[in-house]
Amino acid sequence: MFWRDLLPEKKMEMDREHYYAAELQKPGPITHVRLKIFPEGSVSRLRPLCRSSVAKRTR
C-alpha cells in the first residue's frame, strides 16, 4: 500500500488540540489514516473528522 502525506511534518505541543484544516493536502478519497510519531512517544487519541464520499442510497 502506498501512503500519501496529508500533512507536512509538524512540531506539536503536549496537552493541546491541534487543528490543521488549512494545511491539509487533497489526495482524493481516503480509506485509512496512519500516524507517524518521531521521536517515539505516545498519543492518547487520534480523531480524524471526515465526511463520506459515497452518495447516499435512496429507498
MOGI-V731883 format. One record per residue. RES is the residue in one letter. D_FIRST is the distance of its C-alpha to the first C-alpha in Angstrom with 2 decimals. Layout:
BEGIN
res=[RES;RES]
d_first=[D_FIRST;D_FIRST]
END
This chain:
BEGIN
res=[M;F;W;R;D;L;L;P;E;K;K;M;E;M;D;R;E;H;Y;Y;A;A;E;L;Q;K;P;G;P;I;T;H;V;R;L;K;I;F;P;E;G;S;V;S;R;L;R;P;L;C;R;S;S;V;A;K;R;T;R]
d_first=[0.00;3.80;6.39;9.71;12.96;15.26;18.12;19.46;20.41;23.51;26.26;27.03;30.15;30.79;32.20;31.31;29.31;27.22;26.74;24.61;24.79;26.32;23.63;20.55;18.68;18.08;14.58;15.35;14.61;12.57;11.60;10.44;11.89;11.49;14.87;15.61;19.29;21.23;23.59;22.84;24.58;24.29;23.67;25.78;23.74;21.07;21.94;19.82;22.23;21.08;22.46;21.30;20.60;21.72;25.41;27.72;29.29;33.05;35.24]
END
